[in-house]
């Protein structure tokens, strides 16, 4: 199986997945929850399951300059109404309207996040992702400092980050599309999912890179692309089995975990699948492509 020989096909497939998400991000951005934008979130319970369209009709009366309703989400006997930040008096009006319309309903919880806290959450999320990426580059560069020629530890670090960015872009892009067309919101749990995916992606990539380093020492003289291809094949079963184990656990959580963590689990599933793909078909082939470009420059001299 010649994975390296088909590297351009794998790069093209990655672009095919990433580009629609990037276009969605540029056009519509992410559908941010009140964790990032600030606002209020009121949870109502009902004696029986209610249709979201009925709730929408009630809350539409409040979509004005005083109380702006951003979204309504129903599941089982609960409804979550997200609005701009409201005062207690304004929230009482909303609660009265819904409880009068639906007998037996009641307010379960009210959460309010100010715009300052939301801005801090956004800034901290971006900082966490950037710092994690920089630390990963430094760690891989140091860990692979003794890698034999013709490659270098820096190339390993950069290739791992490119694979990591691939996974982040796939995840964020898909959630941008889901947010625009299906109203799925990005909250603080999504940031947790992104950081988890980063960790998993790097772990999977390092397994392959470590085998490349070992084989470079054992098979000195073989073409670099052959060493990389053989290393990928040697670790393929391990990578797929590890990922499949995680995916099965996440599928169980998706089925039985409830609505609270549903989209968190979906984000993890997308990231794990993407991370497995990028570790095998992007990170290592990128090392080979980098070496080929370097060799052409040297021969051109």
C-alpha positions as CSV (number, residue, x, y, z in Angstrom):
1,X,0.0,0.0,0.0
2,X,1.7,3.2,-1.2
3,X,0.2,6.0,0.9
4,X,3.0,8.4,0.2
5,X,2.6,7.9,-3.5
6,X,-1.0,9.2,-3.3
7,X,-0.3,12.1,-0.9
8,X,-1.6,14.7,-3.3
9,X,-5.0,12.9,-3.4
10,X,-5.1,13.0,0.4
11,X,-4.2,16.7,0.5
12,X,-6.9,17.4,-2.1
13,X,-9.5,15.5,0.0
14,X,-8.6,17.5,3.1
15,X,-9.0,20.7,1.2
16,X,-12.4,19.5,-0.1
17,X,-13.6,19.1,3.5
18,X,-12.0,22.3,4.8
19,X,-12.9,24.8,2.1
20,X,-16.8,24.7,2.6
21,X,-16.2,25.3,6.3
22,X,-13.9,28.2,5.7
23,X,-16.4,29.7,3.3
24,X,-19.1,29.3,6.0
25,X,-16.9,30.9,8.6
26,X,-16.2,33.9,6.4
27,X,-19.9,34.3,5.5
28,X,-21.7,33.5,8.7
29,X,-19.1,32.9,11.4
30,X,-19.9,30.7,14.4
31,X,-23.3,30.7,16.1
32,X,-21.9,31.7,19.5
33,X,-23.8,31.0,22.8
34,X,-24.2,33.4,25.6
35,X,-20.9,32.0,27.1
36,X,-19.2,34.2,24.5
37,X,-21.6,36.9,23.6
38,X,-23.3,37.5,26.9
39,X,-27.0,37.2,27.5
40,X,-29.6,35.3,29.5
41,X,-30.7,31.7,29.3
42,X,-33.9,30.6,30.9
43,X,-34.9,26.9,31.2
44,X,-38.5,25.9,31.5
45,X,-40.0,22.5,32.4
46,X,-43.4,21.2,31.2
47,X,-45.7,18.4,32.2
48,X,-45.5,17.0,28.7
49,X,-43.4,17.3,25.6
50,X,-44.0,20.6,23.8
51,X,-43.6,21.5,20.1
52,X,-40.9,24.1,19.5
53,X,-43.1,26.0,17.0
54,X,-45.6,26.6,19.8
55,X,-42.9,28.0,22.1
56,X,-41.6,30.1,19.2
57,X,-45.0,31.8,18.8
58,X,-45.0,32.7,22.5
59,X,-41.5,34.1,22.5
60,X,-41.9,36.0,19.2
61,X,-44.0,38.5,21.2
62,X,-40.8,39.4,23.1
63,X,-38.5,39.9,20.1
64,X,-38.4,43.6,20.3
65,X,-36.0,46.3,21.5
66,X,-36.4,45.3,25.2
67,X,-36.3,41.6,25.1
68,X,-34.6,40.0,22.1
69,X,-35.0,36.2,21.8
70,X,-32.0,34.7,20.0
71,X,-33.1,31.0,20.0
72,X,-35.4,28.4,21.5
73,X,-34.3,24.8,22.0
74,X,-36.7,22.1,23.2
75,X,-35.9,18.5,24.3
76,X,-38.2,16.1,26.1
77,X,-40.1,18.2,28.7
78,X,-37.7,21.1,28.7
79,X,-37.3,24.3,26.7
80,X,-34.3,26.6,26.8
81,X,-34.9,30.2,25.8
82,X,-31.8,32.3,25.0
83,X,-32.2,36.1,25.0
84,X,-30.1,39.2,25.2
85,X,-29.2,40.1,28.8
86,X,-32.4,40.9,30.6
87,X,-33.4,42.4,33.9
88,X,-35.3,40.5,36.5
89,X,-38.5,42.4,35.6
90,X,-38.1,41.6,31.9
91,X,-37.4,37.9,32.7
92,X,-40.5,37.8,34.9
93,X,-42.6,38.9,32.0
94,X,-41.2,36.1,29.8
95,X,-41.8,33.6,32.6
96,X,-45.4,34.8,33.1
97,X,-46.2,34.6,29.4
98,X,-45.0,31.0,29.1
99,X,-46.4,29.7,32.4
100,X,-49.8,31.2,31.6
101,X,-49.7,29.7,28.1
102,X,-48.7,26.2,29.2
103,X,-50.4,25.0,32.4
104,X,-48.1,23.2,34.8
105,X,-44.9,24.7,33.3
106,X,-42.4,26.5,35.5
107,X,-39.0,28.2,35.4
108,X,-36.3,25.8,36.3
109,X,-33.1,27.9,35.9
110,X,-31.9,31.3,34.9
111,X,-28.3,32.0,33.8
112,X,-27.0,35.4,32.9
113,X,-23.6,36.2,31.4
114,X,-22.5,39.8,31.0
115,X,-20.7,40.9,27.8
116,X,-17.5,41.5,29.7
117,X,-17.4,37.9,30.9
118,X,-18.3,36.7,27.5
119,X,-15.5,38.6,26.0
120,X,-13.0,37.2,28.5
121,X,-14.2,33.7,27.7
122,X,-13.6,34.3,24.0
123,X,-10.1,35.7,24.6
124,X,-9.2,32.9,27.0
125,X,-10.4,30.3,24.5
126,X,-8.2,31.7,21.7
127,X,-5.2,32.0,24.1
128,X,-5.6,28.4,25.2
129,X,-5.5,27.1,21.6
130,X,-2.6,29.3,20.6
131,X,-0.5,28.5,23.7
132,X,-1.3,24.7,23.4
133,X,-0.1,24.8,19.7
134,X,3.1,26.6,20.6
135,X,4.0,24.3,23.4
136,X,3.4,21.3,21.1
137,X,5.8,22.6,18.5
138,X,8.4,23.2,21.2
139,X,7.9,19.8,22.7
140,X,8.1,17.9,19.5
141,X,11.1,19.9,18.3
142,X,12.9,19.1,21.5
143,X,11.8,15.4,21.7
144,X,12.8,14.7,18.1
145,X,16.1,16.7,18.3
146,X,18.2,13.5,17.6
147,X,16.2,12.4,14.5
148,X,18.6,11.2,11.8
149,X,19.1,13.1,8.5
150,X,17.7,14.1,6.0
151,X,14.9,15.6,8.0
152,X,14.9,17.7,11.2
153,X,13.0,17.9,14.5
154,X,11.6,21.3,13.5
155,X,9.9,19.8,10.4
156,X,8.3,17.2,12.6
157,X,7.0,19.9,14.9
158,X,5.6,22.1,12.1
159,X,4.0,19.0,10.3
160,X,2.3,18.0,13.5
161,X,0.9,21.6,13.9
162,X,-0.4,21.6,10.3
163,X,-2.2,18.3,11.0
164,X,-3.6,19.8,14.2
165,X,-4.8,22.9,12.3
166,X,-6.4,20.7,9.8
167,X,-8.5,19.0,12.6
168,X,-9.4,22.4,14.2
169,X,-10.5,23.9,10.9
170,X,-12.6,20.8,10.0
171,X,-14.3,20.9,13.4
172,X,-14.9,24.7,13.5
173,X,-16.0,24.8,9.8
174,X,-18.5,22.0,10.3
175,X,-19.9,23.7,13.4
176,X,-20.2,27.0,11.5
177,X,-22.3,25.2,8.9
178,X,-24.4,23.4,11.6
179,X,-24.9,26.7,13.4
180,X,-26.1,28.5,10.3
181,X,-28.4,25.9,8.9
182,X,-29.5,24.1,12.1
183,X,-29.0,26.7,14.9
184,X,-26.3,24.7,16.7
185,X,-24.5,27.0,19.1
186,X,-20.9,27.0,20.2
187,X,-20.4,27.2,23.9
188,X,-17.6,26.7,26.4
189,X,-17.9,22.9,26.1
190,X,-16.9,23.3,22.4
191,X,-13.6,24.9,23.5
192,X,-13.0,21.9,25.7
193,X,-13.8,19.6,22.7
194,X,-11.3,21.5,20.5
195,X,-8.5,21.2,23.1
196,X,-9.2,17.5,23.6
197,X,-9.1,17.0,19.8
198,X,-5.8,18.9,19.7
199,X,-4.3,16.5,22.3
200,X,-5.6,13.4,20.6
201,X,-4.4,14.5,17.2
202,X,-0.9,15.2,18.4
203,X,-0.8,11.9,20.3
204,X,-1.7,10.0,17.2
205,X,0.8,11.9,15.0
206,X,3.6,11.4,17.5
207,X,3.1,7.6,17.3
208,X,3.7,7.7,13.6
209,X,6.6,10.1,13.9
210,X,8.3,8.0,16.5
211,X,8.2,5.0,14.2
212,X,9.7,7.1,11.4
213,X,12.5,8.1,13.7
214,X,13.2,4.5,14.6
215,X,13.2,3.3,11.0
216,X,15.5,6.1,9.9
217,X,18.1,4.8,12.3
218,X,17.5,1.1,11.3
219,X,17.3,1.5,7.6
220,X,20.0,4.1,6.8
221,X,20.3,4.5,3.0
222,X,16.7,3.8,2.1
223,X,14.8,6.7,0.3
224,X,13.1,8.9,2.8
225,X,9.6,8.4,1.3
226,X,9.9,4.6,1.5
227,X,10.9,4.8,5.2
228,X,7.9,7.1,5.9
229,X,5.5,4.9,4.0
230,X,6.7,1.8,5.8
231,X,6.4,3.5,9.1
232,X,2.8,4.5,8.4
233,X,1.9,1.0,7.5
234,X,3.5,-0.4,10.6
235,X,1.5,1.9,12.9
236,X,-1.8,1.9,10.8
237,X,-3.5,-0.9,12.8
238,X,-2.6,0.7,16.1
239,X,-3.9,4.1,15.1
240,X,-7.2,2.7,13.7
241,X,-7.8,0.4,16.7
242,X,-7.1,3.2,19.2
243,X,-9.4,5.6,17.4
244,X,-12.2,3.0,17.0
245,X,-12.1,2.3,20.7
246,X,-12.6,6.0,21.4
247,X,-15.3,6.3,18.8
248,X,-17.3,3.4,20.2
249,X,-17.2,5.1,23.7
250,X,-18.3,8.4,22.2
251,X,-21.2,6.7,20.3
252,X,-22.4,5.2,23.5
253,X,-22.3,8.7,25.1
254,X,-24.1,10.2,22.1
255,X,-26.9,7.6,22.5
256,X,-27.3,7.5,26.2
257,X,-25.6,10.7,27.5
258,X,-28.6,13.0,27.1
259,X,-29.0,16.4,25.4
260,X,-26.7,18.4,27.6
261,X,-23.5,16.9,26.2
262,X,-24.9,15.8,22.8
263,X,-23.0,18.4,20.7
264,X,-19.9,18.2,22.8
265,X,-19.8,14.5,22.0
266,X,-20.5,15.2,18.3
267,X,-17.6,17.7,18.3
268,X,-15.3,15.0,19.8
269,X,-16.4,12.4,17.2
270,X,-15.7,14.8,14.3
271,X,-12.3,15.7,15.8
272,X,-11.3,12.1,16.5
273,X,-12.1,11.0,13.0
274,X,-10.4,14.0,11.5
275,X,-7.4,13.6,13.8
276,X,-6.9,9.9,12.8
277,X,-7.1,10.8,9.1
278,X,-4.7,13.8,9.4
279,X,-2.1,11.8,11.4
280,X,-1.9,9.1,8.8
281,X,-2.6,10.9,5.5
282,X,-1.5,14.5,6.1
283,X,1.3,14.9,8.7
284,X,3.7,12.2,7.5
285,X,3.1,12.9,3.8
286,X,3.8,16.5,4.5
287,X,7.2,15.5,5.9
288,X,8.0,13.8,2.6
289,X,6.7,16.8,0.5
290,X,8.9,19.1,2.5
291,X,11.9,16.9,1.9
292,X,11.2,16.7,-1.8
293,X,11.1,20.5,-2.0
294,X,14.3,20.7,-0.1
295,X,16.0,18.2,-2.4
296,X,14.9,20.1,-5.5
297,X,16.3,23.3,-4.2
298,X,19.6,21.7,-3.4
299,X,19.8,20.0,-6.9
300,X,18.9,23.4,-8.5
301,X,22.0,24.9,-6.9
